[in-house]
Every structure is written in C-alpha cells, then in structure tokens.
Amino acid sequence: MNKILQAIALTLMLLPAFSLSGCYARTGETATSNQQSETTLSEAGLRLVPLSIQTSDAVHDFVVEVAETSAQQARGLMFRTEMPSDKGMIFPFPEDRVASFWMKNTVIPLDIIFIRRDGTIESVAANTTPYSLDSVRSNEPVATVLEIAAGRAAELGIGPGDTVTWR
C-alpha cells in the first residue's frame, strides 16, 4: 500500500512537468504549421514560388516549382501528364553552365527557357518533343532554366532579352 501511495504522490508531483511539456509540443506544432503555410509545396513536394517575365509590352505571372536538389533536377517534369498555362518548373544552378536537357520520360511538350545570371532570357527552345533523347541546350552558360507549357512563350511573346524574376 505504501508503494501505491508513493507512486500516486510521484505522479502528482510530475504532472505539472508533463503538462508543460505538452504545451511546448503544441507551441512547436503551431510554429511548424505557420512555417508550412509560409512555404507552399506542390503535390510533388517541391517549393512553389511566384515568377514574373517582363516582355516588351507586358508582365506575365507564373507559379513555379523549384527543382533545387540534383535529384529534383534529374527528375524534372518527367511522367507529368499536364502543365497548366500559369505553372512551370525552375532549375537554379549554383554556378553558370551550358545547360543541356532531354525529354526522356517527359510526357508533355514544353518550352524550355534558358536564363542568364542577370535574369535576362538567353534563348527559348520551343515545343520540345516528348520522350526525345535529343539534347536541348543553351547557347552559352546560364544560371537558371525555366520549363513552361509548350507554346506559351510564343503565345505571350516571351523571347531572348526579356527579364525573369522569381523568389
């Protein structure tokens, strides 16, 4: 009986500590929830960011997935079956390089836009061929590549010299 009373007393003494621990966990969960709401993720788990392209006569807004890691960049838009007209994927590189892409396992045609470090468009590879193993390359070293739905660059008048900004 004495051991039971000691266990009850110990439990009563530790109960406030467990309650405090529970409050801390909830606070942590709330902070995590707030961070997640600030960082929106795509269905594929990639960070989504706003992107704008300034042409000679308009600004065109997109929401793009950021392929940040080498694994994300290697997968790109492979196996996707659709690309909404206001969406895309951006591939930022840590150092400028001649970028080379192929369409292996890419179901949908894309416009591939090569972007210099200063944000200007170097070139556009329009209407790339799904499943093609042909290399689609920039003409010079670039810092970033943007993929959007095929035909959108021509439709919006996007071309070399236009400016891309994103966060």
Contacts in CASP RR format, 6 or more apart in sequence:
PFRMAT RR
TARGET T0000
AUTHOR 0000-0000-0000
METHOD contacts of the structure
MODEL  1
MNKILQAIALTLMLLPAFSLSGCYARTGETATSNQQSETTLSEAGLRLVP
LSIQTSDAVHDFVVEVAETSAQQARGLMFRTEMPSDKGMIFPFPEDRVAS
FWMKNTVIPLDIIFIRRDGTIESVAANTTPYSLDSVRSNEPVATVLEIAA
GRAAELGIGPGDTVTWR
39 47 0 8 1.000
40 47 0 8 1.000
40 48 0 8 1.000
41 47 0 8 1.000
41 48 0 8 1.000
42 48 0 8 1.000
42 65 0 8 1.000
44 65 0 8 1.000
46 65 0 8 1.000
46 66 0 8 1.000
46 67 0 8 1.000
46 68 0 8 1.000
46 72 0 8 1.000
46 89 0 8 1.000
47 65 0 8 1.000
47 66 0 8 1.000
47 68 0 8 1.000
48 63 0 8 1.000
48 64 0 8 1.000
48 65 0 8 1.000
48 66 0 8 1.000
49 63 0 8 1.000
49 64 0 8 1.000
49 66 0 8 1.000
49 90 0 8 1.000
49 166 0 8 1.000
49 167 0 8 1.000
50 61 0 8 1.000
50 62 0 8 1.000
50 63 0 8 1.000
50 64 0 8 1.000
50 166 0 8 1.000
50 167 0 8 1.000
51 61 0 8 1.000
51 62 0 8 1.000
51 63 0 8 1.000
51 64 0 8 1.000
51 88 0 8 1.000
51 90 0 8 1.000
51 146 0 8 1.000
51 164 0 8 1.000
51 165 0 8 1.000
51 166 0 8 1.000
52 59 0 8 1.000
52 60 0 8 1.000
52 61 0 8 1.000
52 62 0 8 1.000
52 164 0 8 1.000
52 165 0 8 1.000
52 166 0 8 1.000
53 59 0 8 1.000
53 60 0 8 1.000
53 62 0 8 1.000
53 121 0 8 1.000
53 156 0 8 1.000
53 158 0 8 1.000
53 162 0 8 1.000
53 163 0 8 1.000
53 164 0 8 1.000
54 162 0 8 1.000
54 163 0 8 1.000
54 164 0 8 1.000
54 165 0 8 1.000
55 156 0 8 1.000
55 157 0 8 1.000
55 158 0 8 1.000
55 159 0 8 1.000
55 162 0 8 1.000
56 162 0 8 1.000
58 156 0 8 1.000
60 156 0 8 1.000
60 158 0 8 1.000
61 86 0 8 1.000
62 86 0 8 1.000
62 87 0 8 1.000
62 88 0 8 1.000
62 148 0 8 1.000
63 86 0 8 1.000
63 87 0 8 1.000
63 88 0 8 1.000
64 87 0 8 1.000
64 88 0 8 1.000
64 89 0 8 1.000
64 90 0 8 1.000
64 146 0 8 1.000
64 166 0 8 1.000
65 87 0 8 1.000
65 88 0 8 1.000
65 89 0 8 1.000
65 90 0 8 1.000
66 89 0 8 1.000
66 90 0 8 1.000
66 92 0 8 1.000
67 73 0 8 1.000
67 75 0 8 1.000
67 76 0 8 1.000
67 89 0 8 1.000
67 90 0 8 1.000
67 91 0 8 1.000
68 92 0 8 1.000
73 91 0 8 1.000
76 89 0 8 1.000
76 91 0 8 1.000
76 106 0 8 1.000
76 147 0 8 1.000
77 83 0 8 1.000
77 88 0 8 1.000
77 89 0 8 1.000
77 106 0 8 1.000
77 108 0 8 1.000
77 110 0 8 1.000
77 147 0 8 1.000
78 104 0 8 1.000
78 105 0 8 1.000
78 106 0 8 1.000
78 107 0 8 1.000
79 105 0 8 1.000
79 106 0 8 1.000
79 107 0 8 1.000
80 106 0 8 1.000
80 107 0 8 1.000
80 108 0 8 1.000
81 107 0 8 1.000
81 108 0 8 1.000
82 108 0 8 1.000
83 108 0 8 1.000
83 110 0 8 1.000
83 148 0 8 1.000
83 149 0 8 1.000
84 149 0 8 1.000
85 149 0 8 1.000
85 152 0 8 1.000
87 148 0 8 1.000
87 149 0 8 1.000
88 146 0 8 1.000
88 147 0 8 1.000
88 148 0 8 1.000
88 149 0 8 1.000
89 146 0 8 1.000
89 147 0 8 1.000
90 144 0 8 1.000
90 145 0 8 1.000
90 146 0 8 1.000
90 147 0 8 1.000
90 166 0 8 1.000
91 99 0 8 1.000
91 144 0 8 1.000
91 145 0 8 1.000
91 146 0 8 1.000
91 147 0 8 1.000
92 143 0 8 1.000
92 144 0 8 1.000
93 99 0 8 1.000
93 142 0 8 1.000
93 143 0 8 1.000
93 144 0 8 1.000
93 145 0 8 1.000
96 116 0 8 1.000
96 117 0 8 1.000
96 141 0 8 1.000
96 142 0 8 1.000
96 143 0 8 1.000
97 141 0 8 1.000
97 142 0 8 1.000
98 137 0 8 1.000
98 138 0 8 1.000
98 140 0 8 1.000
98 141 0 8 1.000
98 142 0 8 1.000
99 114 0 8 1.000
99 137 0 8 1.000
99 138 0 8 1.000
99 142 0 8 1.000
99 145 0 8 1.000
100 135 0 8 1.000
100 136 0 8 1.000
100 137 0 8 1.000
100 138 0 8 1.000
101 112 0 8 1.000
101 125 0 8 1.000
101 128 0 8 1.000
101 135 0 8 1.000
101 136 0 8 1.000
101 137 0 8 1.000
101 145 0 8 1.000
102 132 0 8 1.000
102 133 0 8 1.000
102 134 0 8 1.000
102 135 0 8 1.000
102 136 0 8 1.000
103 110 0 8 1.000
103 128 0 8 1.000
103 129 0 8 1.000
103 130 0 8 1.000
103 131 0 8 1.000
103 132 0 8 1.000
103 133 0 8 1.000
103 134 0 8 1.000
103 136 0 8 1.000
104 131 0 8 1.000
104 132 0 8 1.000
104 133 0 8 1.000
105 131 0 8 1.000
106 128 0 8 1.000
106 130 0 8 1.000
106 131 0 8 1.000
107 130 0 8 1.000
107 131 0 8 1.000
108 130 0 8 1.000
108 149 0 8 1.000
108 150 0 8 1.000
109 127 0 8 1.000
109 128 0 8 1.000
109 129 0 8 1.000
109 130 0 8 1.000
109 150 0 8 1.000
109 151 0 8 1.000
110 128 0 8 1.000
110 147 0 8 1.000
110 148 0 8 1.000
110 149 0 8 1.000
110 150 0 8 1.000
111 124 0 8 1.000
111 125 0 8 1.000
111 126 0 8 1.000
111 127 0 8 1.000
111 128 0 8 1.000
111 147 0 8 1.000
111 148 0 8 1.000
111 149 0 8 1.000
111 150 0 8 1.000
111 151 0 8 1.000
111 152 0 8 1.000
111 153 0 8 1.000
111 154 0 8 1.000
111 158 0 8 1.000
112 124 0 8 1.000
112 125 0 8 1.000
112 128 0 8 1.000
112 136 0 8 1.000
112 145 0 8 1.000
112 146 0 8 1.000
112 147 0 8 1.000
113 121 0 8 1.000
113 123 0 8 1.000
113 124 0 8 1.000
113 125 0 8 1.000
113 145 0 8 1.000
113 146 0 8 1.000
113 147 0 8 1.000
113 148 0 8 1.000
113 153 0 8 1.000
113 158 0 8 1.000
113 159 0 8 1.000
113 164 0 8 1.000
114 121 0 8 1.000
114 122 0 8 1.000
114 123 0 8 1.000
114 124 0 8 1.000
114 125 0 8 1.000
114 138 0 8 1.000
114 139 0 8 1.000
114 142 0 8 1.000
114 144 0 8 1.000
114 145 0 8 1.000
115 121 0 8 1.000
115 122 0 8 1.000
115 142 0 8 1.000
115 143 0 8 1.000
115 144 0 8 1.000
115 145 0 8 1.000
115 146 0 8 1.000
115 164 0 8 1.000
116 122 0 8 1.000
116 140 0 8 1.000
116 142 0 8 1.000
116 143 0 8 1.000
117 142 0 8 1.000
117 143 0 8 1.000
119 143 0 8 1.000
119 144 0 8 1.000
119 163 0 8 1.000
119 164 0 8 1.000
119 165 0 8 1.000
120 160 0 8 1.000
120 161 0 8 1.000
120 162 0 8 1.000
120 163 0 8 1.000
120 164 0 8 1.000
121 158 0 8 1.000
121 159 0 8 1.000
121 160 0 8 1.000
121 161 0 8 1.000
121 162 0 8 1.000
121 163 0 8 1.000
121 164 0 8 1.000
122 138 0 8 1.000
122 139 0 8 1.000
122 140 0 8 1.000
122 142 0 8 1.000
122 160 0 8 1.000
122 161 0 8 1.000
123 138 0 8 1.000
123 139 0 8 1.000
123 160 0 8 1.000
124 153 0 8 1.000
124 158 0 8 1.000
124 159 0 8 1.000
124 160 0 8 1.000
125 136 0 8 1.000
126 150 0 8 1.000
126 151 0 8 1.000
126 153 0 8 1.000
126 154 0 8 1.000
127 150 0 8 1.000
127 151 0 8 1.000
128 136 0 8 1.000
128 150 0 8 1.000
138 145 0 8 1.000
144 164 0 8 1.000
146 164 0 8 1.000
152 158 0 8 1.000
153 159 0 8 1.000
END
